[in-house]
Amino acid sequence: MKESKSSGKGWQRRSLREATGVAVVLCLAVTLVHVLLVFLHVAPANPVSQRYSRQINAWVFPLFEQNWRLFAPDPESVNRQISARTMRIAPDGTSQVSGWFDLSGVDHSAIRHNPFPSHTAQNMLRRAWSAYMETLGGDDRPRSERAVMIQRYLRNIAADRVADQRGGSFDSIQLRVVTRPVGAPGPAGNSRPAAAEPAPVDTRYLPWWKVAPHGTD
């Protein structure tokens, strides 16, 4: 009887060790695959990354997207103010449109004077818009599955943030993006920047997008 119990416990211990070993191997394999795919994504174009670009993009976007080249960052050359407004269809059929809400301003407030700003405040909205421009261009018409995914990703970020910050109920949302070039620095040793022509401003309005109903009456 004792031998039977001992053999049973020994079998359980072996099974636990085997399961732990399998889990460790799977974690290591996923980690290695992840590092390899991200490396191919950020590395200069090469035959391997070009041949497997579809698989690489499917793994990297949108959660692991990198805004870096291999040896240097890709700095922003413009400032963008992304705002959103919402629309609600009232029971009598009339539409009620809200004022513009500054999404970028909320991120800037969360970053300013914060020694440890979150990745969400620094990059989520900004990178979602960059990905939108790369995949949809200037006509807002998705022509690939990835473009549709990026469009939904940007729409959901905006809708969730407006709902969290403003409350209320709405079923459609529209984005407005104001782009201003980053001004050139003033002369070295001069505390006052040199007078310059006002930088041109580009304002882009995206279409109204239907969203899942947010908020309550």
N, C-alpha and C positions, 0 to 999 in steps of 0.2 A: 504493500500500500504506500509506504514511504517512498519506495523507488518510483512508483507511478506519479506521485506528487512532485518529486524532484525532476523527473523527466518532463512533466508538464511545465514547470517553472523554467526549466532550461530551454524548452521550445519557445516559450513566450519571450525570453530574453533574446534568443537568436532572431526571432521574428522582428522584435523591436530594433535590434541592431541593423538588420537588413533593411527595414523600412527607413530608418534614419540615414543609412548609407545611400539608398535610392534618392531620398529627398535632397541630400547634400549634392549628389551628382547632378540632379536636375537643376538645382539652384546655380551651381557652377556653370552648367551648360547654358542656361538662360543668360547669365551674366556675361559669359564670353561672347555669345551671339549678339547681345545688346551692345557691348563695347565695339565689336567689329562693325556692326551696322551703323552706329553713330560715327565711328571713325571714317567709314566710307562716305557718309553723308557730308562731313565737314572737310574732307580731304579734297585736293584739286581733282578735277575730272580725270578719270582713268578708265581703261577698258573694263575693269571689274565693276566699278560703280555705274558705268553706262549700261553694261549688259544687265545688271540686276537692279536698275533704278526703280522699277515698279515695286519690287519686294522691299527695297530700302525705304522708299517713301511710305509704303503701307505701314511699316514698323515705326518710323520716326514721327510722322505727322498724326495728330497735332500735339501729342503730349510731350514728345522728346525733341521738338524742333530746336535747332541751334542757330543763333544769329552770329556765328563766328566763322572766320576762315581758319586755316590751319595754324598760321603764325601771328595773326593780328586781328583785332576786332573790326567790325564793320560799323563805324560810327554813324549816327544819324546826322543828316545835313539839313533837316527841316524840323520845325516844331509843328505838331498837329494837335488841334483841339477837337476832340470827338464828343459830340453832344447827341442827345436822343430826345425825341418827343413821342408821346403815345396817343393813341386814339381809341375811343370806346364808343360803341354803337348803343345808344340809349334804347329803352323799350319802345319808344315811339318812332324809332327808325332814324333819328337824327344822330349825327356824329359829333362827338365831343373831343377836341384836340387839346392836349396839354401844352404848356410852354416848354422851351428847350431846357434840358437838364445836362449840365457839364460833367460827363463821365471822366474826362481827362483831369478835370480839376479835383475830383475826389482822389484820384491816384496821386496827384502832385501833393495834395495835403497830407496824404498818408506817408509820403516819402520825405517831405521837408522836415528837417531837424530830427529825423529818425536815424540813429546810428545803425540800426539793423532792419531796414525796410524789407517787406516781404517780396518774394518773387512775383506774387500775384499783382501787387500794386505797381511794380516796376515794369513788368513785361507782358502780362496776359493780354490786355487790351491792345497795346501797341503792336505786339507780334501778330495778334489776330488780324489787325488791319493790314499789316504788311503782307501776310499770307493771302488776304482777300485781294489786294491789288495784283499780286503775282499770278493768281489763278483766274481772276475774273476780268482783269484789265479795266477798261473805262466804260464798258457798256452794261455792267452788272448782269450779264447773262452767263450762267454756268454752263460749260461745255464738257465737263467731265465729272466723274463721281467725286473726285477730290474737291473740285470747285463747289459742288453742292454741299459737301461736308464742311468746308471752310465757311461757306455762307451761313449755314445753320449754327456753326460754332460762334461766329461773330454775333449773330442775332440773339442767341441764347445768353451770351455774356451780357449784352446790353439790356435785355429784358429782365434778367435776374437782378442786375445792379439797380435798375430803375425801381423795381418792385421792393428791393431791400431798403433803398434810400428814401423813396418817395411814398411808397404805399399806394393805396387806391387800386382801382380795377381798370384793365385795358385789355384789348385783344389784337392790337396792331401796334407796330413800332417803326419809326423812321430814324435814320442816322444822318447827321450833318458833320462833315469833316472840313475844318478850316486849316489850310496848310500855309505856313509862313517859313521862308528860308531863314536859316540861322545866320545872323549878321556877322560880318567880318570883325575880328578884334581890332581895337584901336592901336595906334602906334606904341611901340615899346617905350615904357617909362612915362607914358602920358596917362594920367588917371581918368581923363575924360575921353570917351570914344569920339572918333572923328565924325563930323556931321555927314550924313549920307542920305540919299534918296530913300523914301519909304519903300520897304521891301514889298514886292507884289504879293498879293494874297489870293489864294485859290480856294474857292468854296465849292464843295461837292455835296449834293443831296442824293442819298440812296433811295430806292423805291420803298414804299410802305410794305412791310412784311407782316403777314399773319403770324401770331404766336398763340400758344396755349393760353387760355384766359388766366390772367394774373390778378391776384387780390380779390377782395370781396366788396360788395356795395356797403 
